[in-house]
Amino acid sequence: MVMQALFAAGDVYLDDPYQDTKFRYEHKSGRVFARYYGKPEYEISRTNSFWGEAKSAGKQISREEYYRDD
């Protein structure tokens, strides 16, 4: 599970390979973005169930990994 302290410290990037999706939490605004592998990002609700799953089971990644299309 992703530690809540990460969200207080700054932007958080998560990878959820089960959903083939990466997530970005923007600390300054509190907004959440998602991007399917190889696709552009889009804003999602903080109550989105996929976001909830990513916070529980996702892996923290770097900003570079978030924007990289492997």
Residue pairs with C-beta under 8 A, 6 or more apart in sequence:
1 55
1 56
1 57
2 12
2 14
2 55
2 56
2 58
2 60
6 12
6 60
7 25
7 27
8 27
9 27
10 27
11 24
11 25
11 26
11 27
11 63
12 24
12 25
12 27
12 60
13 22
13 23
13 24
13 25
13 60
13 61
13 62
13 63
13 65
13 66
14 22
14 23
14 24
14 25
14 54
14 55
14 58
14 59
14 60
14 61
15 21
15 22
15 23
15 58
15 59
15 61
15 65
15 66
16 22
16 23
16 50
16 53
16 54
16 57
16 58
16 59
17 59
18 53
18 57
19 50
19 53
19 54
20 36
20 37
21 34
21 35
21 36
21 37
21 50
21 54
22 34
22 35
22 37
22 61
22 65
22 66
23 32
23 33
23 34
23 35
23 50
23 51
23 54
23 58
24 32
24 33
24 34
24 35
24 41
24 66
25 31
25 32
26 32
26 33
30 46
31 43
31 46
32 43
32 44
32 45
32 46
32 48
32 51
33 41
33 42
33 43
33 44
34 41
34 42
34 44
34 48
34 50
34 51
35 41
35 42
35 66
37 69
37 70
38 69
44 50
44 51
45 51
